[in-house]
Amino acid sequence: MKDIDADYYGYRDDDDGILIPLEQVAEKNAKQKAITEWKVDKANENNNTEDDEENIYNVNDSSDEEYITDSSWEKFAVQIPVPTQHDVEQALLRRRKQELLEKYGALSEEDK
């Protein structure tokens, strides 16, 4: 265990001058391979048209109409009352007033 130093962990592998040229050749080959693959992918992408992809922003989708025009929807009734915008605003205002009263009303009673 006493002989373990930087050489053991490979920290000075670059000092002999052999590894750096080998890494440069390997890096050059890897870059060339990546560029070639990118060019092939780019060429394939240009050959494919955008018609292959589904248009997720299409508003005139006829598949929705079959659900809307289905006769079963006519029998379906909503049992839940939907609050209006005014009702929601009033409920929020009441809740906020209650929170403020609890916060400041409790402080004024404790101070007395």
Phi and psi restraints in degrees (range 20) as a CNS / XPLOR table:
assign (resid 1 and name C) (resid 2 and name N)
       (resid 2 and name CA) (resid 2 and name C) 1.0 -74.1 20.0 2
assign (resid 2 and name N) (resid 2 and name CA)
       (resid 2 and name C) (resid 3 and name N) 1.0 -22.1 20.0 2
assign (resid 2 and name C) (resid 3 and name N)
       (resid 3 and name CA) (resid 3 and name C) 1.0 -89.3 20.0 2
assign (resid 3 and name N) (resid 3 and name CA)
       (resid 3 and name C) (resid 4 and name N) 1.0 4.3 20.0 2
assign (resid 3 and name C) (resid 4 and name N)
       (resid 4 and name CA) (resid 4 and name C) 1.0 -78.4 20.0 2
assign (resid 4 and name N) (resid 4 and name CA)
       (resid 4 and name C) (resid 5 and name N) 1.0 120.6 20.0 2
assign (resid 4 and name C) (resid 5 and name N)
       (resid 5 and name CA) (resid 5 and name C) 1.0 -140.7 20.0 2
assign (resid 5 and name N) (resid 5 and name CA)
       (resid 5 and name C) (resid 6 and name N) 1.0 -160.6 20.0 2
assign (resid 5 and name C) (resid 6 and name N)
       (resid 6 and name CA) (resid 6 and name C) 1.0 -63.9 20.0 2
assign (resid 6 and name N) (resid 6 and name CA)
       (resid 6 and name C) (resid 7 and name N) 1.0 -31.6 20.0 2
assign (resid 6 and name C) (resid 7 and name N)
       (resid 7 and name CA) (resid 7 and name C) 1.0 -63.7 20.0 2
assign (resid 7 and name N) (resid 7 and name CA)
       (resid 7 and name C) (resid 8 and name N) 1.0 -37.1 20.0 2
assign (resid 7 and name C) (resid 8 and name N)
       (resid 8 and name CA) (resid 8 and name C) 1.0 -60.6 20.0 2
assign (resid 8 and name N) (resid 8 and name CA)
       (resid 8 and name C) (resid 9 and name N) 1.0 -40.8 20.0 2
assign (resid 8 and name C) (resid 9 and name N)
       (resid 9 and name CA) (resid 9 and name C) 1.0 -87.2 20.0 2
assign (resid 9 and name N) (resid 9 and name CA)
       (resid 9 and name C) (resid 10 and name N) 1.0 -4.6 20.0 2
assign (resid 9 and name C) (resid 10 and name N)
       (resid 10 and name CA) (resid 10 and name C) 1.0 83.1 20.0 2
assign (resid 10 and name N) (resid 10 and name CA)
       (resid 10 and name C) (resid 11 and name N) 1.0 20.7 20.0 2
assign (resid 10 and name C) (resid 11 and name N)
       (resid 11 and name CA) (resid 11 and name C) 1.0 -71.6 20.0 2
assign (resid 11 and name N) (resid 11 and name CA)
       (resid 11 and name C) (resid 12 and name N) 1.0 -24.5 20.0 2
assign (resid 11 and name C) (resid 12 and name N)
       (resid 12 and name CA) (resid 12 and name C) 1.0 -110.3 20.0 2
assign (resid 12 and name N) (resid 12 and name CA)
       (resid 12 and name C) (resid 13 and name N) 1.0 30.7 20.0 2
assign (resid 12 and name C) (resid 13 and name N)
       (resid 13 and name CA) (resid 13 and name C) 1.0 -68.4 20.0 2
assign (resid 13 and name N) (resid 13 and name CA)
       (resid 13 and name C) (resid 14 and name N) 1.0 -25.3 20.0 2
assign (resid 13 and name C) (resid 14 and name N)
       (resid 14 and name CA) (resid 14 and name C) 1.0 -79.2 20.0 2
assign (resid 14 and name N) (resid 14 and name CA)
       (resid 14 and name C) (resid 15 and name N) 1.0 -12.7 20.0 2
assign (resid 14 and name C) (resid 15 and name N)
       (resid 15 and name CA) (resid 15 and name C) 1.0 -69.2 20.0 2
assign (resid 15 and name N) (resid 15 and name CA)
       (resid 15 and name C) (resid 16 and name N) 1.0 -27.6 20.0 2
assign (resid 15 and name C) (resid 16 and name N)
       (resid 16 and name CA) (resid 16 and name C) 1.0 -80.0 20.0 2
assign (resid 16 and name N) (resid 16 and name CA)
       (resid 16 and name C) (resid 17 and name N) 1.0 -14.6 20.0 2
assign (resid 16 and name C) (resid 17 and name N)
       (resid 17 and name CA) (resid 17 and name C) 1.0 83.5 20.0 2
assign (resid 17 and name N) (resid 17 and name CA)
       (resid 17 and name C) (resid 18 and name N) 1.0 2.9 20.0 2
assign (resid 17 and name C) (resid 18 and name N)
       (resid 18 and name CA) (resid 18 and name C) 1.0 -90.0 20.0 2
assign (resid 18 and name N) (resid 18 and name CA)
       (resid 18 and name C) (resid 19 and name N) 1.0 -39.2 20.0 2
assign (resid 18 and name C) (resid 19 and name N)
       (resid 19 and name CA) (resid 19 and name C) 1.0 -71.6 20.0 2
assign (resid 19 and name N) (resid 19 and name CA)
       (resid 19 and name C) (resid 20 and name N) 1.0 -37.1 20.0 2
assign (resid 19 and name C) (resid 20 and name N)
       (resid 20 and name CA) (resid 20 and name C) 1.0 -62.7 20.0 2
assign (resid 20 and name N) (resid 20 and name CA)
       (resid 20 and name C) (resid 21 and name N) 1.0 -47.6 20.0 2
assign (resid 20 and name C) (resid 21 and name N)
       (resid 21 and name CA) (resid 21 and name C) 1.0 -63.6 20.0 2
assign (resid 21 and name N) (resid 21 and name CA)
       (resid 21 and name C) (resid 22 and name N) 1.0 -35.5 20.0 2
assign (resid 21 and name C) (resid 22 and name N)
       (resid 22 and name CA) (resid 22 and name C) 1.0 -65.8 20.0 2
assign (resid 22 and name N) (resid 22 and name CA)
       (resid 22 and name C) (resid 23 and name N) 1.0 -40.7 20.0 2
assign (resid 22 and name C) (resid 23 and name N)
       (resid 23 and name CA) (resid 23 and name C) 1.0 -66.8 20.0 2
assign (resid 23 and name N) (resid 23 and name CA)
       (resid 23 and name C) (resid 24 and name N) 1.0 -35.6 20.0 2
assign (resid 23 and name C) (resid 24 and name N)
       (resid 24 and name CA) (resid 24 and name C) 1.0 -65.2 20.0 2
assign (resid 24 and name N) (resid 24 and name CA)
       (resid 24 and name C) (resid 25 and name N) 1.0 -41.1 20.0 2
assign (resid 24 and name C) (resid 25 and name N)
       (resid 25 and name CA) (resid 25 and name C) 1.0 -65.3 20.0 2
assign (resid 25 and name N) (resid 25 and name CA)
       (resid 25 and name C) (resid 26 and name N) 1.0 -44.9 20.0 2
assign (resid 25 and name C) (resid 26 and name N)
       (resid 26 and name CA) (resid 26 and name C) 1.0 -64.5 20.0 2
assign (resid 26 and name N) (resid 26 and name CA)
       (resid 26 and name C) (resid 27 and name N) 1.0 -38.8 20.0 2
assign (resid 26 and name C) (resid 27 and name N)
       (resid 27 and name CA) (resid 27 and name C) 1.0 -66.2 20.0 2
assign (resid 27 and name N) (resid 27 and name CA)
       (resid 27 and name C) (resid 28 and name N) 1.0 -40.3 20.0 2
assign (resid 27 and name C) (resid 28 and name N)
       (resid 28 and name CA) (resid 28 and name C) 1.0 -63.7 20.0 2
assign (resid 28 and name N) (resid 28 and name CA)
       (resid 28 and name C) (resid 29 and name N) 1.0 -42.9 20.0 2
assign (resid 28 and name C) (resid 29 and name N)
       (resid 29 and name CA) (resid 29 and name C) 1.0 -64.4 20.0 2
assign (resid 29 and name N) (resid 29 and name CA)
       (resid 29 and name C) (resid 30 and name N) 1.0 -41.3 20.0 2
assign (resid 29 and name C) (resid 30 and name N)
       (resid 30 and name CA) (resid 30 and name C) 1.0 -65.2 20.0 2
assign (resid 30 and name N) (resid 30 and name CA)
       (resid 30 and name C) (resid 31 and name N) 1.0 -40.5 20.0 2
assign (resid 30 and name C) (resid 31 and name N)
       (resid 31 and name CA) (resid 31 and name C) 1.0 -63.9 20.0 2
assign (resid 31 and name N) (resid 31 and name CA)
       (resid 31 and name C) (resid 32 and name N) 1.0 -43.7 20.0 2
assign (resid 31 and name C) (resid 32 and name N)
       (resid 32 and name CA) (resid 32 and name C) 1.0 -63.4 20.0 2
assign (resid 32 and name N) (resid 32 and name CA)
       (resid 32 and name C) (resid 33 and name N) 1.0 -40.5 20.0 2
assign (resid 32 and name C) (resid 33 and name N)
       (resid 33 and name CA) (resid 33 and name C) 1.0 -65.0 20.0 2
assign (resid 33 and name N) (resid 33 and name CA)
       (resid 33 and name C) (resid 34 and name N) 1.0 -42.8 20.0 2
assign (resid 33 and name C) (resid 34 and name N)
       (resid 34 and name CA) (resid 34 and name C) 1.0 -64.7 20.0 2
assign (resid 34 and name N) (resid 34 and name CA)
       (resid 34 and name C) (resid 35 and name N) 1.0 -40.0 20.0 2
assign (resid 34 and name C) (resid 35 and name N)
       (resid 35 and name CA) (resid 35 and name C) 1.0 -65.3 20.0 2
assign (resid 35 and name N) (resid 35 and name CA)
       (resid 35 and name C) (resid 36 and name N) 1.0 -42.3 20.0 2
assign (resid 35 and name C) (resid 36 and name N)
       (resid 36 and name CA) (resid 36 and name C) 1.0 -62.6 20.0 2
assign (resid 36 and name N) (resid 36 and name CA)
       (resid 36 and name C) (resid 37 and name N) 1.0 -45.2 20.0 2
assign (resid 36 and name C) (resid 37 and name N)
       (resid 37 and name CA) (resid 37 and name C) 1.0 -62.8 20.0 2
assign (resid 37 and name N) (resid 37 and name CA)
       (resid 37 and name C) (resid 38 and name N) 1.0 -39.3 20.0 2
assign (resid 37 and name C) (resid 38 and name N)
       (resid 38 and name CA) (resid 38 and name C) 1.0 -64.5 20.0 2
assign (resid 38 and name N) (resid 38 and name CA)
       (resid 38 and name C) (resid 39 and name N) 1.0 -42.1 20.0 2
assign (resid 38 and name C) (resid 39 and name N)
       (resid 39 and name CA) (resid 39 and name C) 1.0 -64.5 20.0 2
assign (resid 39 and name N) (resid 39 and name CA)
       (resid 39 and name C) (resid 40 and name N) 1.0 -40.1 20.0 2
assign (resid 39 and name C) (resid 40 and name N)
       (resid 40 and name CA) (resid 40 and name C) 1.0 -64.5 20.0 2
assign (resid 40 and name N) (resid 40 and name CA)
       (resid 40 and name C) (resid 41 and name N) 1.0 -44.9 20.0 2
assign (resid 40 and name C) (resid 41 and name N)
       (resid 41 and name CA) (resid 41 and name C) 1.0 -62.7 20.0 2
assign (resid 41 and name N) (resid 41 and name CA)
       (resid 41 and name C) (resid 42 and name N) 1.0 -40.3 20.0 2
assign (resid 41 and name C) (resid 42 and name N)
       (resid 42 and name CA) (resid 42 and name C) 1.0 -66.1 20.0 2
assign (resid 42 and name N) (resid 42 and name CA)
       (resid 42 and name C) (resid 43 and name N) 1.0 -39.5 20.0 2
assign (resid 42 and name C) (resid 43 and name N)
       (resid 43 and name CA) (resid 43 and name C) 1.0 -65.7 20.0 2
assign (resid 43 and name N) (resid 43 and name CA)
       (resid 43 and name C) (resid 44 and name N) 1.0 -41.6 20.0 2
assign (resid 43 and name C) (resid 44 and name N)
       (resid 44 and name CA) (resid 44 and name C) 1.0 -65.8 20.0 2
assign (resid 44 and name N) (resid 44 and name CA)
       (resid 44 and name C) (resid 45 and name N) 1.0 -36.4 20.0 2
assign (resid 44 and name C) (resid 45 and name N)
       (resid 45 and name CA) (resid 45 and name C) 1.0 -67.1 20.0 2
assign (resid 45 and name N) (resid 45 and name CA)
       (resid 45 and name C) (resid 46 and name N) 1.0 -37.7 20.0 2
assign (resid 45 and name C) (resid 46 and name N)
       (resid 46 and name CA) (resid 46 and name C) 1.0 -70.4 20.0 2
assign (resid 46 and name N) (resid 46 and name CA)
       (resid 46 and name C) (resid 47 and name N) 1.0 -30.8 20.0 2
assign (resid 46 and name C) (resid 47 and name N)
       (resid 47 and name CA) (resid 47 and name C) 1.0 -72.2 20.0 2
assign (resid 47 and name N) (resid 47 and name CA)
       (resid 47 and name C) (resid 48 and name N) 1.0 -33.4 20.0 2
assign (resid 47 and name C) (resid 48 and name N)
       (resid 48 and name CA) (resid 48 and name C) 1.0 -78.8 20.0 2
assign (resid 48 and name N) (resid 48 and name CA)
       (resid 48 and name C) (resid 49 and name N) 1.0 138.6 20.0 2
assign (resid 48 and name C) (resid 49 and name N)
       (resid 49 and name CA) (resid 49 and name C) 1.0 -92.9 20.0 2
assign (resid 49 and name N) (resid 49 and name CA)
       (resid 49 and name C) (resid 50 and name N) 1.0 166.1 20.0 2
assign (resid 49 and name C) (resid 50 and name N)
       (resid 50 and name CA) (resid 50 and name C) 1.0 -76.8 20.0 2
assign (resid 50 and name N) (resid 50 and name CA)
       (resid 50 and name C) (resid 51 and name N) 1.0 -6.5 20.0 2
assign (resid 50 and name C) (resid 51 and name N)
       (resid 51 and name CA) (resid 51 and name C) 1.0 -67.4 20.0 2
assign (resid 51 and name N) (resid 51 and name CA)
       (resid 51 and name C) (resid 52 and name N) 1.0 -21.9 20.0 2
assign (resid 51 and name C) (resid 52 and name N)
       (resid 52 and name CA) (resid 52 and name C) 1.0 -68.6 20.0 2
assign (resid 52 and name N) (resid 52 and name CA)
       (resid 52 and name C) (resid 53 and name N) 1.0 -27.9 20.0 2
assign (resid 52 and name C) (resid 53 and name N)
       (resid 53 and name CA) (resid 53 and name C) 1.0 -85.6 20.0 2
assign (resid 53 and name N) (resid 53 and name CA)
       (resid 53 and name C) (resid 54 and name N) 1.0 146.5 20.0 2
assign (resid 53 and name C) (resid 54 and name N)
       (resid 54 and name CA) (resid 54 and name C) 1.0 -77.1 20.0 2
assign (resid 54 and name N) (resid 54 and name CA)
       (resid 54 and name C) (resid 55 and name N) 1.0 134.7 20.0 2
assign (resid 54 and name C) (resid 55 and name N)
       (resid 55 and name CA) (resid 55 and name C) 1.0 -83.9 20.0 2
assign (resid 55 and name N) (resid 55 and name CA)
       (resid 55 and name C) (resid 56 and name N) 1.0 105.1 20.0 2
assign (resid 55 and name C) (resid 56 and name N)
       (resid 56 and name CA) (resid 56 and name C) 1.0 -79.6 20.0 2
assign (resid 56 and name N) (resid 56 and name CA)
       (resid 56 and name C) (resid 57 and name N) 1.0 -10.4 20.0 2
assign (resid 56 and name C) (resid 57 and name N)
       (resid 57 and name CA) (resid 57 and name C) 1.0 -100.5 20.0 2
assign (resid 57 and name N) (resid 57 and name CA)
       (resid 57 and name C) (resid 58 and name N) 1.0 9.3 20.0 2
assign (resid 57 and name C) (resid 58 and name N)
       (resid 58 and name CA) (resid 58 and name C) 1.0 -70.6 20.0 2
assign (resid 58 and name N) (resid 58 and name CA)
       (resid 58 and name C) (resid 59 and name N) 1.0 121.4 20.0 2
assign (resid 58 and name C) (resid 59 and name N)
       (resid 59 and name CA) (resid 59 and name C) 1.0 -88.5 20.0 2
assign (resid 59 and name N) (resid 59 and name CA)
       (resid 59 and name C) (resid 60 and name N) 1.0 -29.9 20.0 2
assign (resid 59 and name C) (resid 60 and name N)
       (resid 60 and name CA) (resid 60 and name C) 1.0 -90.7 20.0 2
assign (resid 60 and name N) (resid 60 and name CA)
       (resid 60 and name C) (resid 61 and name N) 1.0 48.4 20.0 2
assign (resid 60 and name C) (resid 61 and name N)
       (resid 61 and name CA) (resid 61 and name C) 1.0 -83.5 20.0 2
assign (resid 61 and name N) (resid 61 and name CA)
       (resid 61 and name C) (resid 62 and name N) 1.0 121.1 20.0 2
assign (resid 61 and name C) (resid 62 and name N)
       (resid 62 and name CA) (resid 62 and name C) 1.0 -77.1 20.0 2
assign (resid 62 and name N) (resid 62 and name CA)
       (resid 62 and name C) (resid 63 and name N) 1.0 -12.9 20.0 2
assign (resid 62 and name C) (resid 63 and name N)
       (resid 63 and name CA) (resid 63 and name C) 1.0 -68.2 20.0 2
assign (resid 63 and name N) (resid 63 and name CA)
       (resid 63 and name C) (resid 64 and name N) 1.0 -26.1 20.0 2
assign (resid 63 and name C) (resid 64 and name N)
       (resid 64 and name CA) (resid 64 and name C) 1.0 -72.2 20.0 2
assign (resid 64 and name N) (resid 64 and name CA)
       (resid 64 and name C) (resid 65 and name N) 1.0 -29.7 20.0 2
assign (resid 64 and name C) (resid 65 and name N)
       (resid 65 and name CA) (resid 65 and name C) 1.0 -66.2 20.0 2
assign (resid 65 and name N) (resid 65 and name CA)
       (resid 65 and name C) (resid 66 and name N) 1.0 -31.7 20.0 2
assign (resid 65 and name C) (resid 66 and name N)
       (resid 66 and name CA) (resid 66 and name C) 1.0 -66.3 20.0 2
assign (resid 66 and name N) (resid 66 and name CA)
       (resid 66 and name C) (resid 67 and name N) 1.0 -29.1 20.0 2
assign (resid 66 and name C) (resid 67 and name N)
       (resid 67 and name CA) (resid 67 and name C) 1.0 -77.3 20.0 2
assign (resid 67 and name N) (resid 67 and name CA)
       (resid 67 and name C) (resid 68 and name N) 1.0 -35.8 20.0 2
assign (resid 67 and name C) (resid 68 and name N)
       (resid 68 and name CA) (resid 68 and name C) 1.0 -73.9 20.0 2
assign (resid 68 and name N) (resid 68 and name CA)
       (resid 68 and name C) (resid 69 and name N) 1.0 -40.2 20.0 2
assign (resid 68 and name C) (resid 69 and name N)
       (resid 69 and name CA) (resid 69 and name C) 1.0 -83.9 20.0 2
assign (resid 69 and name N) (resid 69 and name CA)
       (resid 69 and name C) (resid 70 and name N) 1.0 -1.5 20.0 2
assign (resid 69 and name C) (resid 70 and name N)
       (resid 70 and name CA) (resid 70 and name C) 1.0 -65.2 20.0 2
assign (resid 70 and name N) (resid 70 and name CA)
       (resid 70 and name C) (resid 71 and name N) 1.0 137.3 20.0 2
assign (resid 70 and name C) (resid 71 and name N)
       (resid 71 and name CA) (resid 71 and name C) 1.0 -70.1 20.0 2
assign (resid 71 and name N) (resid 71 and name CA)
       (resid 71 and name C) (resid 72 and name N) 1.0 -17.6 20.0 2
assign (resid 71 and name C) (resid 72 and name N)
       (resid 72 and name CA) (resid 72 and name C) 1.0 -67.6 20.0 2
assign (resid 72 and name N) (resid 72 and name CA)
       (resid 72 and name C) (resid 73 and name N) 1.0 -23.2 20.0 2
assign (resid 72 and name C) (resid 73 and name N)
       (resid 73 and name CA) (resid 73 and name C) 1.0 -70.4 20.0 2
assign (resid 73 and name N) (resid 73 and name CA)
       (resid 73 and name C) (resid 74 and name N) 1.0 -27.9 20.0 2
assign (resid 73 and name C) (resid 74 and name N)
       (resid 74 and name CA) (resid 74 and name C) 1.0 -67.2 20.0 2
assign (resid 74 and name N) (resid 74 and name CA)
       (resid 74 and name C) (resid 75 and name N) 1.0 -29.4 20.0 2
assign (resid 74 and name C) (resid 75 and name N)
       (resid 75 and name CA) (resid 75 and name C) 1.0 -82.0 20.0 2
assign (resid 75 and name N) (resid 75 and name CA)
       (resid 75 and name C) (resid 76 and name N) 1.0 -15.7 20.0 2
assign (resid 75 and name C) (resid 76 and name N)
       (resid 76 and name CA) (resid 76 and name C) 1.0 -84.8 20.0 2
assign (resid 76 and name N) (resid 76 and name CA)
       (resid 76 and name C) (resid 77 and name N) 1.0 124.2 20.0 2
assign (resid 76 and name C) (resid 77 and name N)
       (resid 77 and name CA) (resid 77 and name C) 1.0 -118.3 20.0 2
assign (resid 77 and name N) (resid 77 and name CA)
       (resid 77 and name C) (resid 78 and name N) 1.0 142.3 20.0 2
assign (resid 77 and name C) (resid 78 and name N)
       (resid 78 and name CA) (resid 78 and name C) 1.0 -84.4 20.0 2
assign (resid 78 and name N) (resid 78 and name CA)
       (resid 78 and name C) (resid 79 and name N) 1.0 126.6 20.0 2
assign (resid 78 and name C) (resid 79 and name N)
       (resid 79 and name CA) (resid 79 and name C) 1.0 -99.1 20.0 2
assign (resid 79 and name N) (resid 79 and name CA)
       (resid 79 and name C) (resid 80 and name N) 1.0 -7.5 20.0 2
assign (resid 79 and name C) (resid 80 and name N)
       (resid 80 and name CA) (resid 80 and name C) 1.0 -100.3 20.0 2
assign (resid 80 and name N) (resid 80 and name CA)
       (resid 80 and name C) (resid 81 and name N) 1.0 125.1 20.0 2
assign (resid 80 and name C) (resid 81 and name N)
       (resid 81 and name CA) (resid 81 and name C) 1.0 -73.3 20.0 2
assign (resid 81 and name N) (resid 81 and name CA)
       (resid 81 and name C) (resid 82 and name N) 1.0 130.9 20.0 2
assign (resid 81 and name C) (resid 82 and name N)
       (resid 82 and name CA) (resid 82 and name C) 1.0 -96.2 20.0 2
assign (resid 82 and name N) (resid 82 and name CA)
       (resid 82 and name C) (resid 83 and name N) 1.0 123.5 20.0 2
assign (resid 82 and name C) (resid 83 and name N)
       (resid 83 and name CA) (resid 83 and name C) 1.0 -71.5 20.0 2
assign (resid 83 and name N) (resid 83 and name CA)
       (resid 83 and name C) (resid 84 and name N) 1.0 149.4 20.0 2
assign (resid 83 and name C) (resid 84 and name N)
       (resid 84 and name CA) (resid 84 and name C) 1.0 -82.5 20.0 2
assign (resid 84 and name N) (resid 84 and name CA)
       (resid 84 and name C) (resid 85 and name N) 1.0 172.6 20.0 2
assign (resid 84 and name C) (resid 85 and name N)
       (resid 85 and name CA) (resid 85 and name C) 1.0 -62.1 20.0 2
assign (resid 85 and name N) (resid 85 and name CA)
       (resid 85 and name C) (resid 86 and name N) 1.0 -39.2 20.0 2
assign (resid 85 and name C) (resid 86 and name N)
       (resid 86 and name CA) (resid 86 and name C) 1.0 -63.6 20.0 2
assign (resid 86 and name N) (resid 86 and name CA)
       (resid 86 and name C) (resid 87 and name N) 1.0 -41.7 20.0 2
assign (resid 86 and name C) (resid 87 and name N)
       (resid 87 and name CA) (resid 87 and name C) 1.0 -62.3 20.0 2
assign (resid 87 and name N) (resid 87 and name CA)
       (resid 87 and name C) (resid 88 and name N) 1.0 -41.0 20.0 2
assign (resid 87 and name C) (resid 88 and name N)
       (resid 88 and name CA) (resid 88 and name C) 1.0 -65.6 20.0 2
assign (resid 88 and name N) (resid 88 and name CA)
       (resid 88 and name C) (resid 89 and name N) 1.0 -43.6 20.0 2
assign (resid 88 and name C) (resid 89 and name N)
       (resid 89 and name CA) (resid 89 and name C) 1.0 -62.0 20.0 2
assign (resid 89 and name N) (resid 89 and name CA)
       (resid 89 and name C) (resid 90 and name N) 1.0 -42.0 20.0 2
assign (resid 89 and name C) (resid 90 and name N)
       (resid 90 and name CA) (resid 90 and name C) 1.0 -64.9 20.0 2
assign (resid 90 and name N) (resid 90 and name CA)
       (resid 90 and name C) (resid 91 and name N) 1.0 -40.6 20.0 2
assign (resid 90 and name C) (resid 91 and name N)
       (resid 91 and name CA) (resid 91 and name C) 1.0 -64.8 20.0 2
assign (resid 91 and name N) (resid 91 and name CA)
       (resid 91 and name C) (resid 92 and name N) 1.0 -41.4 20.0 2
assign (resid 91 and name C) (resid 92 and name N)
       (resid 92 and name CA) (resid 92 and name C) 1.0 -64.9 20.0 2
assign (resid 92 and name N) (resid 92 and name CA)
       (resid 92 and name C) (resid 93 and name N) 1.0 -40.3 20.0 2
assign (resid 92 and name C) (resid 93 and name N)
       (resid 93 and name CA) (resid 93 and name C) 1.0 -64.5 20.0 2
assign (resid 93 and name N) (resid 93 and name CA)
       (resid 93 and name C) (resid 94 and name N) 1.0 -44.0 20.0 2
assign (resid 93 and name C) (resid 94 and name N)
       (resid 94 and name CA) (resid 94 and name C) 1.0 -61.3 20.0 2
assign (resid 94 and name N) (resid 94 and name CA)
       (resid 94 and name C) (resid 95 and name N) 1.0 -43.1 20.0 2
assign (resid 94 and name C) (resid 95 and name N)
       (resid 95 and name CA) (resid 95 and name C) 1.0 -65.3 20.0 2
assign (resid 95 and name N) (resid 95 and name CA)
       (resid 95 and name C) (resid 96 and name N) 1.0 -41.6 20.0 2
assign (resid 95 and name C) (resid 96 and name N)
       (resid 96 and name CA) (resid 96 and name C) 1.0 -66.2 20.0 2
assign (resid 96 and name N) (resid 96 and name CA)
       (resid 96 and name C) (resid 97 and name N) 1.0 -41.3 20.0 2
assign (resid 96 and name C) (resid 97 and name N)
       (resid 97 and name CA) (resid 97 and name C) 1.0 -61.3 20.0 2
assign (resid 97 and name N) (resid 97 and name CA)
       (resid 97 and name C) (resid 98 and name N) 1.0 -42.6 20.0 2
assign (resid 97 and name C) (resid 98 and name N)
       (resid 98 and name CA) (resid 98 and name C) 1.0 -63.1 20.0 2
assign (resid 98 and name N) (resid 98 and name CA)
       (resid 98 and name C) (resid 99 and name N) 1.0 -42.2 20.0 2
assign (resid 98 and name C) (resid 99 and name N)
       (resid 99 and name CA) (resid 99 and name C) 1.0 -62.4 20.0 2
assign (resid 99 and name N) (resid 99 and name CA)
       (resid 99 and name C) (resid 100 and name N) 1.0 -42.7 20.0 2
assign (resid 99 and name C) (resid 100 and name N)
       (resid 100 and name CA) (resid 100 and name C) 1.0 -67.1 20.0 2
assign (resid 100 and name N) (resid 100 and name CA)
       (resid 100 and name C) (resid 101 and name N) 1.0 -39.8 20.0 2
assign (resid 100 and name C) (resid 101 and name N)
       (resid 101 and name CA) (resid 101 and name C) 1.0 -63.5 20.0 2
assign (resid 101 and name N) (resid 101 and name CA)
       (resid 101 and name C) (resid 102 and name N) 1.0 -41.7 20.0 2
assign (resid 101 and name C) (resid 102 and name N)
       (resid 102 and name CA) (resid 102 and name C) 1.0 -64.9 20.0 2
assign (resid 102 and name N) (resid 102 and name CA)
       (resid 102 and name C) (resid 103 and name N) 1.0 -39.5 20.0 2
assign (resid 102 and name C) (resid 103 and name N)
       (resid 103 and name CA) (resid 103 and name C) 1.0 -70.6 20.0 2
assign (resid 103 and name N) (resid 103 and name CA)
       (resid 103 and name C) (resid 104 and name N) 1.0 -51.7 20.0 2
assign (resid 103 and name C) (resid 104 and name N)
       (resid 104 and name CA) (resid 104 and name C) 1.0 -91.0 20.0 2
assign (resid 104 and name N) (resid 104 and name CA)
       (resid 104 and name C) (resid 105 and name N) 1.0 -28.2 20.0 2
assign (resid 104 and name C) (resid 105 and name N)
       (resid 105 and name CA) (resid 105 and name C) 1.0 -67.9 20.0 2
assign (resid 105 and name N) (resid 105 and name CA)
       (resid 105 and name C) (resid 106 and name N) 1.0 -38.9 20.0 2
assign (resid 105 and name C) (resid 106 and name N)
       (resid 106 and name CA) (resid 106 and name C) 1.0 -68.2 20.0 2
assign (resid 106 and name N) (resid 106 and name CA)
       (resid 106 and name C) (resid 107 and name N) 1.0 -35.0 20.0 2
assign (resid 106 and name C) (resid 107 and name N)
       (resid 107 and name CA) (resid 107 and name C) 1.0 -67.8 20.0 2
assign (resid 107 and name N) (resid 107 and name CA)
       (resid 107 and name C) (resid 108 and name N) 1.0 -40.5 20.0 2
assign (resid 107 and name C) (resid 108 and name N)
       (resid 108 and name CA) (resid 108 and name C) 1.0 -68.8 20.0 2
assign (resid 108 and name N) (resid 108 and name CA)
       (resid 108 and name C) (resid 109 and name N) 1.0 -33.3 20.0 2
assign (resid 108 and name C) (resid 109 and name N)
       (resid 109 and name CA) (resid 109 and name C) 1.0 -70.4 20.0 2
assign (resid 109 and name N) (resid 109 and name CA)
       (resid 109 and name C) (resid 110 and name N) 1.0 -37.0 20.0 2
assign (resid 109 and name C) (resid 110 and name N)
       (resid 110 and name CA) (resid 110 and name C) 1.0 -70.8 20.0 2
assign (resid 110 and name N) (resid 110 and name CA)
       (resid 110 and name C) (resid 111 and name N) 1.0 -33.2 20.0 2
assign (resid 110 and name C) (resid 111 and name N)
       (resid 111 and name CA) (resid 111 and name C) 1.0 -71.3 20.0 2
assign (resid 111 and name N) (resid 111 and name CA)
       (resid 111 and name C) (resid 112 and name N) 1.0 -24.3 20.0 2
